[in-house]
Amino acid sequence: MGLKEFFKSAWVTFKLARKPNRKEFLLALRITLIGVAAIGAITFIIRFVAIAIQGA
């Protein structure tokens, strides 16, 4: 894919895109925040277990 074809497909995608309404935006925000919280919780648990194993 050349540069010209990339910009052509990007332009078509841009023309089809639209702003999300409030409900869609809040859903995407909620999913993102749940994902960040889950990753943070998993990281916390792993670090807590690692510290407990090391006996620090």
Backbone as a ProteinNet text record, in pm:
[ID]
protein_1_A
[PRIMARY]
MGLKEFFKSAWVTFKLARKPNRKEFLLALRITLIGVAAIGAITFIIRFVAIAIQGA
[TERTIARY]
85.6	0	90	68.1	145.7	86.2	157.3	114.2	-17.7	-32.2	-154.6	-276.7	-262.3	-374.2	-407.4	-303.9	-328	-410.6	-371.4	-446.2	-587.5	-604.7	-738.1	-827.2	-775.1	-855.3	-877.5	-778	-795.8	-903.9	-910.3	-1010.9	-1150.9	-1164.2	-1294	-1338	-1245	-1276.6	-1316.8	-1244.7	-1275.5	-1414.1	-1452.4	-1585	-1696.4	-1669.8	-1771.7	-1782.2	-1678.4	-1674.9	-1774.5	-1819.8	-1909.5	-1878.7	-1920.3	-1900.5	-1997.6	-1952	-2043.9	-2141.8	-2260.7	-2353.5	-2314	-2384.8	-2346.8	-2347	-2446.9	-2457.2	-2339.2	-2304.2	-2190.7	-2059.5	-2043.8	-1922.1	-1906.5	-2015.1	-2008.9	-1981.7	-2035.3	-2008.6	-1860.5	-1804.3	-1662.4	-1575.6	-1613.5	-1539.2	-1544.7	-1662.8	-1679.6	-1594.9	-1597.2	-1519.2	-1370.3	-1325.6	-1184.4	-1142.9	-1223	-1189.2	-1189.6	-1281.9	-1284.3	-1157.7	-1115.6	-992.9	-870.1	-859.7	-745.2	-745.9	-861.7	-871	-834.8	-877.1	-845.7	-695.2	-632.3	-487.8	-414.6	-459.9	-398.6	-414	-530.5	-553.8	-467	-456.8	-372.3	-226.6	-181.4	-43.8	-19.8	-113.7	-101	-90.8	-175.7	-174.9	-42.2	7	133.6	248.4	252.5	359.4	347.2	226.2	204.5	252.5	219.8	263.5	415.6	473.9	619.6	691	639.3	700	682.8	568.8	544.5	637.4	663.4	751.9	896.1	938.3	1075.2	1098.4	994.2	1006.9	1063.4	1040.7	1092.7	998.7
-117.2	0	123.3	206.2	328.5	438.7	548.4	661.3	720.2	724.5	780.7	696.1	563.8	475.8	484.2	499.9	513.2	637.4	751.4	874.5	866.9	796.5	781.1	699.3	587.7	505.8	578.3	655.1	732.2	837.9	900.9	1002.2	940.5	822.1	754.2	720.4	670.9	639.5	765	873.4	999.1	1050.1	1034.7	1080.3	996.7	869.4	782.1	797.8	852.2	862.9	967.8	948.6	1046.1	1052.4	1160.4	1174.3	1081.7	1019.1	934.7	1021.5	966.9	1040.2	1019.3	1082.4	1079	937	857.7	721.2	635.7	646.2	570.4	614.4	744.8	795.8	745.6	750.2	704.5	553.8	476.7	333.3	307.4	376	359	402.6	510.7	558.9	456.9	400.8	302.3	177.5	128.8	10.3	37.6	155.6	191.4	198.4	262.3	274.5	139.5	51.7	-82.2	-158	-143.9	-210.4	-159.6	-28.5	29.3	-16.4	-17.3	-61.6	-209.5	-291.4	-434.5	-456.9	-387.5	-401.1	-353.2	-244.1	-195	-292.8	-353.1	-449	-573.1	-620.7	-737.9	-705.9	-588.5	-547.7	-537.4	-479.8	-467.7	-604.9	-696.9	-831.8	-901.4	-891.6	-955.8	-896.8	-765.1	-702.5	-738.9	-743.7	-779.9	-921.3	-1014.3	-1153	-1161.6	-1088	-1091	-1039.3	-933.2	-877.8	-977.1	-1041.6	-1138.4	-1258.4	-1301.6	-1415.6	-1380.2	-1258.5	-1216.8	-1190.5	-1163.9	-1140.2	-1004.1	-907.6	-772.8	-706.8
0	0	0	-98.2	-107.6	-21.7	-20.2	61.6	10.6	-120	-177.4	-141.8	-150.6	-115.6	33.6	115	258.9	288.6	230.4	255.1	198.6	87.1	29.9	123.6	175.5	266.9	400	444.8	568	549.6	433	407	405.4	345.6	341.9	484.1	564.1	703.9	780	756.4	824.4	786.4	661.5	617.8	679.9	708	766.7	918.4	979.5	1126	1174.6	1297.7	1359.4	1507.9	1570.2	1713.3	1786.3	1894	1970.6	2049.1	2070.2	2155.3	2301	2390.1	2532.3	2587.9	2551.2	2601.8	2554.4	2426.3	2372.5	2437.5	2457.3	2519.3	2661.8	2739	2877.7	2885.7	2791.2	2787.9	2759.8	2661.7	2630.4	2748.2	2814.4	2931.1	3044	3069.7	3175.7	3148.3	3024.4	2988.4	3005.5	2963.7	2976.7	3122.6	3206.2	3347.5	3418.7	3382.2	3441	3401.4	3276.4	3231.2	3303.6	3320.3	3391.7	3537.4	3599.8	3739.3	3752.6	3657.8	3663.1	3648.9	3555.3	3538.1	3662.7	3721.9	3844.5	3959.6	3972.2	4080.2	4062.5	3940.1	3913.6	3944.8	3904.1	3932.2	4082.8	4155.1	4299.9	4365.7	4324.1	4382.4	4353.8	4231.9	4196	4277.7	4290.3	4369	4517.2	4568.5	4708.8	4735.5	4646.8	4661.7	4649.5	4555.6	4538.8	4662	4721.2	4842.6	4959.2	4967.4	5074.6	5060.2	4937.2	4914.5	4949.3	4915.2	4941.4	5090.3	5162.8	5306.8	5340.1	5251.9	5277.4	5367.7
[MASK]
++++++++++++++++++++++++++++++++++++++++++++++++++++++++

